[in-house]
């Protein structure tokens, strides 16, 4: 059993290491910065199923680190939630196959409401319909799932999370996000205490 667990961890770690590193990371960071921090829009993330759960996590992590973001469920968008979109927003869509019907429809609906609103995508299929619709896309490298059936989103959700973390860190560095900034957004719990301690030490050093 221990050997099997080690094998699973090794395969998922290898999948992260094999994510293609392209100029898309810089391009997407710059376009999110422009829309959110210069034009005062927000980042809207979306995905269906497990990809949607990762998209929600990415949105909350961006929000807690100084870049306002919100998750939009692609099905609920068709029943009124699309109204959360504003003209200076940016849409980040996640789909491993790049063929998720609800996400493709979301982009079409977005185009009817705000034509030209930027779309960035994280996908396992660089030749997919979703990648074609995107202004910029990041590919995961399409690693095989560690699920013994080769079906359940496992490795794919791991690489989605790692890519989201990379984008968050790049943006934090771009905007010069500080422990004080963090403490203002994350007051409660251990992290709130820790961020205020770091902020206090920084003030003393100055």
N, C-alpha and C positions, 0 to 999 in steps of 0.2 A: 504493500500500500504506500509506504513512504517513497519508494522508487517511482510509483505512478504519479504521486503528487509532484515530485521533483521534475518529472518529465513534462507535466502540464505547465508548471511554472517556467521551465526552460523554453517551451514552445511559445508561450505568450511573451516572454522577454525577447525572444528572437524576433517575433512579429513586430514589436515596437522598434527594435534596432534596424529593421528592414523597411521602415516607413520611408518612402522617397522624400528627400529634402530638396525642395525646389524654391524658386523665387515667389511662388504663390503665398508663402508665409508672410513675407515682407509686403507683398501687394495687398493681401487681405488685412493685415494689421493697419496699413496706411488708409485703406478705404473705410474701415471701421472707425479709425481715428477721425477721418474727415467728416463722416456722417454724424457721429455721436458727439465728438468733442469740439468740432468747429461749427457744424451746422445745427447742433443741439437736437439731433434726432435720438433714436435709441436702436439698440440691437435687438432684433426679433429672431429667436431660434425656433426651429420646428423639426419634427421627425415623427415617425409613426412607430408604435410598438416599443421595442427595446431602444431603438435609435432615438425615439422621442424622449425616453427617460434620460438618455445621455444629453440630449439637447437641452432639457430642463436643467440638468446639473450645470452645463456650460453657462446657461443664462444666469443662474444664481451666483456662480463663481465670478463671472464678469461684474455683476451688480455689486457684490461685496468688495470688489477691488477697483471701484471707481468708474466703471463703464456701464451705465444704465442698460439693462437688458431684461427681456421678458420672454417666456415660452408661449408659443401659440400652437395649440393642438390643431393639426390640419383638418380634421373632421369638424371640429367645433367652428373653425373659420368659415365653413360653408353655412353655418347657422347663426351668423351675426358677429362672431368674435373677430372676423376680418377687420371690423371697425377699429381695432386697436392700432392699425397701421396709420402712420402719418407720412407726409411727403418726404421728410428728410431721414427716414429710418433706413435700415439695412436688414435684409433677410439672410440668415444663415440656416441652410437646410441640410439635413443629414439623412443619407440613405445608403446602405451598403450596396444594394443592387443598382441604385441610380434609376430604378424603374418604378418606384413606389407611386401608385396611382394618386393617392391623396396629396402627396407632395407636388407632383407634376400639376395637378389641378390647382393647388394653392398658388403656385407661381403664375398660372394663367389668370386666376382671380385677382392676384396682386397687380398684374399688368392692366387689368380692366380698371382698377381703382386708382393706381398710381403708376402709370407707364414710366419705365426707366428707373424705378426704384431698384437699387443695386441688389443683386443676388449672389451670394457666395455659397459654395457647396463643399461638403466633405463626403466622399463616396469611395467605394471599393472598385468602381467601374469608370475609368476615365473616358470610355467611349459611350457612355450611357446617355439617354435622353436628358437626364437631369444635368449632367456635366455640360451638355450642349447648350442648355438654357442659362447656364451660370455665366456671370461676368468673370469670376475666378473660381477655381476649384482646387481642392487638395485631395490627392488620392492616398488611400491607406496602404496600397500595395497588395490589397486583396488577399490577406493571409487566410489559410485554411482554419476553420473553426476547430477548437479542441474537443468540442462535443463529439462523442463517439459516433453519432449519426451524421456528423458533418452538416447539421442543420441549425441547431440552436445558436442564437447570437451569443458568442462567448469571446473568442479572440477578437472578433470585429468590434465588440463594444469596448474591449480593452484599448485597442488602438484609437478608437474614436475619443475616448477619455484622454489619452496621452496627447493627441493632437489638440483637443480643446485646452488642455493645460498649457501647451506651448503657446497658443494664441493669447491666453490670459497673461502669461508671464511677459511675453513680448509687449503687450499693451501696458502692463504695469510699469515696465521700464521706460516706455515711450512717454508716459504721462508723469513719470517721477513720483509714483504712488508711495506714500510714507506710512510708518506705523501709526502716526496721528490720524492720517486719512482713514486708515483701516478701523481705528478705534471709534471713529465717528459713525461708521456704518455697521459695526459689529460690537454692540455694547455688552451683550450678555455672554455668560459662560466663560470658560477658561481662555478662549481666544480673545475675548474682550479685555479681560484682565491683563493678559500677556501683551496685547498691543498697546494698552495704556502705560504699562511699565516701560516698554521700549520707547514710547513717545516721551515719557517723563525723563528717561535717561538721556535721550537726544537733546532735550531742552536744557538739561543741566550741563552737558558737554559744550553747548553753544555759549 
